[in-house]
Amino acid sequence: MIDKNSTKEVLMEAVKEWGGALEYASKELRGDKDVVLEAIKQGAWLALEYASDELKRDCEVVLAAVSKEGYALNYASEELKDDREFILEAVTENWLALEYVSTEFKDDKEIVLAAVKQAGYAVEFASEELRFEMAECWARLQEGHSGE
């Protein structure tokens, strides 16, 4: 059983079996990048919720979690959520992250297109204005192909 007195070695073995074990670790071990990355690697993207604030600001850690599940972006630091380059990387890693970005980024063509390139469904999370613009472009493309 994992608790706040568990050693790093014990916790590493536990997160290899179940990444969610990080929830029961000490504050110190929740800040250990190796432990948190191992928990995420095992499919426990939610481990980011229990990671230290410092690791929630770490691009590598947050992107590892986002690559597993776009929702993980909710646990990133505000600094990362406000960083356009990071958000572009996040939606490139997992298009579902677009659902969890700020309104500003849902209206950013480059960011939205990076997500839409992976899955057309991502357009659902774009701003209304961008959705309309993309629909118009699609309609024009269809018109151009109908005459062939």
C-alpha positions as CSV (number, residue, x, y, z in Angstrom):
1,M,0.0,0.0,0.0
2,I,1.2,3.5,-0.9
3,D,1.2,6.3,1.6
4,K,3.1,9.5,2.4
5,N,5.9,7.4,3.9
6,S,6.5,5.3,0.8
7,T,9.9,5.5,-0.8
8,K,10.5,6.5,-4.4
9,E,11.4,2.9,-5.3
10,V,8.2,1.5,-3.8
11,L,6.1,4.3,-5.5
12,M,7.8,3.7,-8.9
13,E,6.8,0.0,-8.7
14,A,3.3,1.0,-7.7
15,V,2.8,3.5,-10.5
16,K,4.1,0.9,-13.0
17,E,1.1,-1.2,-12.0
18,W,-1.4,1.6,-11.5
19,G,-0.5,5.2,-12.3
20,G,-3.2,6.5,-10.0
21,A,-1.1,5.4,-7.0
22,L,0.5,8.9,-7.3
23,E,-2.5,10.3,-5.5
24,Y,-1.4,8.7,-2.3
25,A,2.3,9.7,-2.5
26,S,4.1,12.2,-0.4
27,K,4.3,15.8,-1.6
28,E,7.9,15.3,-2.3
29,L,7.3,12.3,-4.6
30,R,4.5,14.1,-6.4
31,G,7.2,16.5,-7.4
32,D,9.5,13.9,-8.8
33,K,9.5,14.1,-12.5
34,D,10.5,10.5,-13.1
35,V,7.7,9.2,-10.9
36,V,5.0,11.4,-12.5
37,L,6.2,10.6,-16.1
38,E,6.1,6.9,-15.2
39,A,2.5,7.2,-13.9
40,I,1.5,9.1,-17.0
41,K,3.3,6.5,-19.2
42,Q,1.2,3.8,-17.7
43,G,-1.9,5.6,-19.0
44,A,-2.7,7.6,-15.9
45,W,-2.9,11.0,-17.5
46,L,-5.0,12.0,-14.5
47,A,-1.7,11.7,-12.5
48,L,-1.1,15.3,-13.6
49,E,-3.9,16.3,-11.2
50,Y,-1.8,15.0,-8.3
51,A,1.6,16.3,-9.6
52,S,3.3,19.2,-7.9
53,D,2.6,22.7,-9.2
54,E,6.2,22.8,-10.5
55,L,5.5,19.8,-12.7
56,K,2.2,21.3,-13.9
57,R,4.4,24.0,-15.4
58,D,6.7,21.5,-17.1
59,C,6.0,21.3,-20.8
60,E,7.3,17.7,-21.1
61,V,5.1,16.4,-18.3
62,V,2.0,18.2,-19.4
63,L,2.4,17.2,-23.0
64,A,2.9,13.6,-22.0
65,A,-0.4,13.7,-20.1
66,V,-2.2,15.6,-22.9
67,S,-1.0,13.0,-25.5
68,K,-2.9,10.4,-23.5
69,E,-6.0,12.6,-23.0
70,G,-6.8,16.1,-24.1
71,Y,-8.7,16.8,-20.8
72,A,-5.4,16.7,-19.0
73,L,-4.8,20.2,-20.2
74,N,-7.2,21.3,-17.4
75,Y,-4.5,20.4,-14.9
76,A,-1.8,22.4,-16.5
77,S,-0.6,25.6,-14.9
78,E,-2.2,28.9,-16.0
79,E,1.2,30.0,-17.5
80,L,1.1,27.0,-19.9
81,K,-2.6,27.5,-20.7
82,D,-1.8,31.1,-21.7
83,D,1.3,30.2,-23.8
84,R,0.3,30.1,-27.4
85,E,3.2,28.0,-28.6
86,F,2.5,25.5,-25.9
87,I,-1.2,25.3,-26.8
88,L,-0.2,24.8,-30.5
89,E,2.0,21.9,-29.4
90,A,-0.7,20.5,-27.2
91,V,-3.4,20.4,-29.9
92,T,-0.9,19.0,-32.3
93,E,-0.2,16.2,-29.8
94,N,-3.9,15.6,-29.2
95,W,-6.7,17.4,-31.0
96,L,-9.1,16.9,-28.1
97,A,-7.1,19.4,-26.2
98,L,-8.8,22.1,-28.3
99,E,-11.9,21.6,-26.3
100,Y,-10.1,22.8,-23.1
101,V,-8.2,25.8,-24.5
102,S,-9.3,29.4,-23.8
103,T,-11.7,31.3,-26.1
104,E,-8.8,33.2,-27.5
105,F,-7.1,30.1,-28.8
106,K,-10.4,28.7,-30.2
107,D,-10.4,31.7,-32.4
108,D,-6.7,31.2,-33.6
109,K,-6.7,29.7,-37.1
110,E,-3.3,28.1,-36.8
111,I,-4.2,26.3,-33.5
112,V,-7.6,25.2,-34.8
113,L,-6.2,24.0,-38.1
114,A,-3.5,22.0,-36.2
115,A,-6.3,20.1,-34.4
116,V,-8.6,19.8,-37.5
117,K,-5.7,18.3,-39.5
118,Q,-5.8,15.4,-37.0
119,A,-9.6,15.0,-36.9
120,G,-12.2,17.1,-38.7
121,Y,-14.4,16.7,-35.6
122,A,-12.1,19.2,-33.8
123,V,-13.8,22.0,-35.7
124,E,-16.7,21.5,-33.2
125,F,-14.4,23.2,-30.6
126,A,-13.4,26.2,-32.7
127,S,-15.0,29.6,-32.2
128,E,-18.3,30.1,-34.0
129,E,-16.7,32.6,-36.3
130,L,-14.0,30.1,-37.4
131,R,-16.5,27.3,-37.8
132,F,-18.5,29.5,-40.1
133,E,-15.4,30.5,-42.1
134,M,-14.3,26.9,-42.4
135,A,-17.8,25.8,-43.6
136,E,-17.8,28.6,-46.2
137,C,-14.4,27.4,-47.5
138,W,-15.6,23.8,-47.6
139,A,-18.7,24.8,-49.6
140,R,-16.5,26.7,-52.1
141,L,-14.3,23.7,-52.5
142,Q,-17.3,21.5,-53.1
143,E,-18.6,23.9,-55.7
144,G,-15.2,23.9,-57.5
145,H,-15.2,20.1,-57.6
146,S,-18.8,19.7,-58.8
147,G,-18.0,21.2,-62.2
148,E,-15.3,18.6,-63.0
